[in-house]
Amino acid sequence: MGGGRREFLPDTVIDEEGTPGRRSDGNNLIEQWQIDKFSRNVSYQYVWNRDQFMSAVESPPEYLLGLFEGSHMQYHMQANKSTEPSLAELTEGAIKALSRNEKGFFLFVEGGRIDHAHHDNLVHLALDETIELSAAVARAAELLSEEDSLIVVTSDHAHVMSFNGYTHRGGDILGPSDDLGDDGIPYMTLSYSNGPGYRPHSNGGVREDVTKYDYHDIDFVAPAAVPLESETHGGDDVAVFARGPQHQMFSGLYEQSQLPHLMAYAACIGPGLHACD
């Protein structure tokens, strides 16, 4: 479930919302998916808007395909809430559908637009998308028992957004610091090491005062130190949070590639040692 409908459709087909497909091989993967499920005599449903989705998950079929945008899902703050489900709603629907399996399930949920907003230095949108991911995690924690369901939350990489220090407690996270730079000009609490938010200095090398802009606007591009069309990923270690069976294994410092092995061990799947042994 997610966006990307155009990747499933040939370039001769227009989808339900007027977006043309992108496939040059002529394959309609949505139709092929439906034909496959029909031939196997299993229950299935394809949905493309929120109403269809919310109805489907009330009594989930065995197979559910949801494609809600031609391209990426919209940012939460810009989405049409009447047609596009939230990440928390998608998570709940997926859990309801997958819970049909008595042997359990593996569900992968990504707050994928956090990354996109950071690349564009759209700090307000990046923070809001992070809140949406948090809401999805909270919904999963409400629905799944800590006794038999492992929840792991992490990131595949960092970004170069900086949280500048010495801002007073309770200050506006989107606004300027309480202090001024040595040049007497305010600086923002959140900024980036690089990206499209770079602003050339004016005559005499004077730094621009970005507080003259509406920094609460979702389209506000946060300041960056180095000009780049797209902000880079960061080299920081990222946090891993875990709750449920074998959660204690997700501690300390380790390579990212260890995560699937820890999950497989806890879930008793795949080759090698298992927690069930």
RABEL-V740594 format. One record per pair of residues at least 4 apart in sequence whose C-alpha atoms are under 7 Angstrom apart, sorted by the first residue. I is the first residue (numbers start at 0). J is the second residue. Records with the same first field share a line. If there is no record, write none. Layout:
I->J ; J
This chain:
0->64 ; 65 ; 66
1->65 ; 66 ; 67 ; 72
2->66 ; 67 ; 68 ; 69 ; 70 ; 71 ; 72
3->66 ; 68 ; 69 ; 70 ; 71
4->8 ; 66 ; 68 ; 69 ; 70
5->18 ; 19 ; 20 ; 21 ; 69 ; 70
6->20 ; 21 ; 22
7->27 ; 28 ; 29
8->12 ; 20 ; 21 ; 22 ; 26 ; 27 ; 28
9->20 ; 21 ; 22 ; 23 ; 24 ; 25 ; 26 ; 27
10->19 ; 20 ; 21 ; 22 ; 23
11->20
12->19 ; 20
13->17 ; 18 ; 19 ; 20
14->18 ; 19
18->69
22->26
27->31
28->32
29->33
30->34
31->35
32->36
33->37
34->38
35->39
36->40 ; 41 ; 43
37->41
41->61
42->60 ; 61 ; 62
43->60 ; 61 ; 62 ; 63
44->60 ; 62 ; 63 ; 64
45->63 ; 64 ; 65
46->51 ; 52 ; 64 ; 65 ; 66
47->51 ; 65 ; 66 ; 67
48->52 ; 67 ; 82 ; 83
49->53 ; 81 ; 82 ; 83 ; 84
50->54 ; 82
51->55
52->56
53->57
55->59
56->92 ; 95 ; 96
59->96
67->72 ; 83
68->72
73->77 ; 78
74->78 ; 112
75->128
78->83
79->83
80->84
84->88 ; 89
85->89
86->90 ; 131 ; 132 ; 135
87->91 ; 134 ; 135 ; 138
88->92
89->93
90->94 ; 135 ; 139
91->95 ; 138 ; 139
92->96
93->97
94->98
97->104
98->103
100->104
110->128 ; 132
112->116 ; 128
113->117 ; 125 ; 128 ; 129
114->118
115->119
116->120 ; 121 ; 122 ; 124 ; 125
117->121 ; 122 ; 125 ; 230
118->194 ; 229 ; 230 ; 231
119->194 ; 195 ; 229 ; 230
120->194 ; 195 ; 196 ; 220 ; 221 ; 230
121->125 ; 218 ; 219 ; 220 ; 221
122->126 ; 221
123->127 ; 217
124->128 ; 217
125->129
126->130
127->131
128->132
129->133
130->134
131->135
132->136
133->137
134->138
135->139
136->140
137->141
138->142
139->143
143->148
144->148
145->149 ; 242 ; 243
146->243 ; 244
147->243 ; 244
148->243 ; 244
149->242 ; 243 ; 244
150->241 ; 242 ; 243
151->240 ; 241 ; 242
152->239 ; 240 ; 241
153->238 ; 239 ; 240
154->237
156->232 ; 233 ; 237
157->232 ; 233 ; 234 ; 235 ; 237
158->231 ; 232 ; 233
159->191 ; 192 ; 231 ; 232 ; 233
160->189 ; 190 ; 191 ; 192
161->189 ; 190 ; 191
162->188 ; 189 ; 190
163->188 ; 189
166->170 ; 176 ; 177 ; 188
167->177
172->188
173->188 ; 189 ; 214 ; 215
174->187 ; 188 ; 214
175->185 ; 186 ; 187 ; 188
176->185 ; 186 ; 187 ; 188
178->185
179->183 ; 184 ; 185 ; 186
180->184 ; 185 ; 186
184->208
185->208
190->221 ; 222 ; 223
191->222 ; 223 ; 224
192->223 ; 224 ; 225
193->223 ; 224 ; 225 ; 226 ; 227 ; 230
194->223 ; 225 ; 226 ; 227 ; 228 ; 229 ; 230
195->226 ; 227 ; 228 ; 229 ; 230
196->220 ; 221 ; 222 ; 223
197->222 ; 223 ; 224 ; 225 ; 226
198->222
200->204 ; 205 ; 206 ; 207
201->205 ; 206
210->214
213->219
214->219
215->219
239->249
241->246 ; 249
242->246
244->265
245->265
253->257
257->261
258->262
259->263
260->264
261->265
262->266
263->267 ; 268 ; 269
264->268 ; 272 ; 273 ; 274
265->273 ; 274
267->273 ; 274 ; 275
272->276
